[in-house]
C-alpha cells in the first residue's frame, strides 16, 4: 500500500514522489513552472518597427491590494548565453494593483542606442529581467520573485549542402 514506489502490487497509486519537491528536498521542474505561474508581475514587449531597436516593455502588477514598491529590478543583456551587460533599475512608483505601465529602463536604452556590440542580429541575443524583493538587512535586492526573458534575435545556422 505504498503506491508502487517499492515494486509492491497491488497498490493505490499514492505516494509516487511526483510533487514539486523530492524526498531529499531537491526541487523538481514543476516548482520552477509554479514560480512562473504565481509571480506578482507579468511582462509584454513590443518592438519599434521591423529593424533592430530598443524594445518597449510593459509591466503588469498582478497583485490585488499592493503596489510593486517592495521590488527592485535587475536586467542583463545576454549574447550566446553570456552576460555582456547588467544593471539595476527601479520600477514605476505606485503602480496600482491590476494595472499596466511602460517600464522605462534608461541603462537599457543606452545599451541599444550606442550599438556597442557589432552584428547583434547574427548572434543569439536576449534581455533577461529579474524582479527581486529587498532584503530585511538593507535596501539591497535579495530573493528573485519574478523573471522574464525577451528574445532579441536568434542565431541562424546554415548548413552547407556540399558537406552532406
Buried (B, 14 or more C-beta within 10 A) or exposed (E): EEBBEEEEEEBEEEBEEEEEEEEEEEEBEEEEEEBEEEBBBEBBBEEEEEEBEBBEBBBBBEBEEEBBEEBBBBBBBBBEEEEBBEBBBEBBEEBEEEEBBEBBBEEBEEBBEEEEEEEBEEBBBBBBBBBBBBEEEEEEBEEBBBBBEBEBBEEEEEEEEEEE
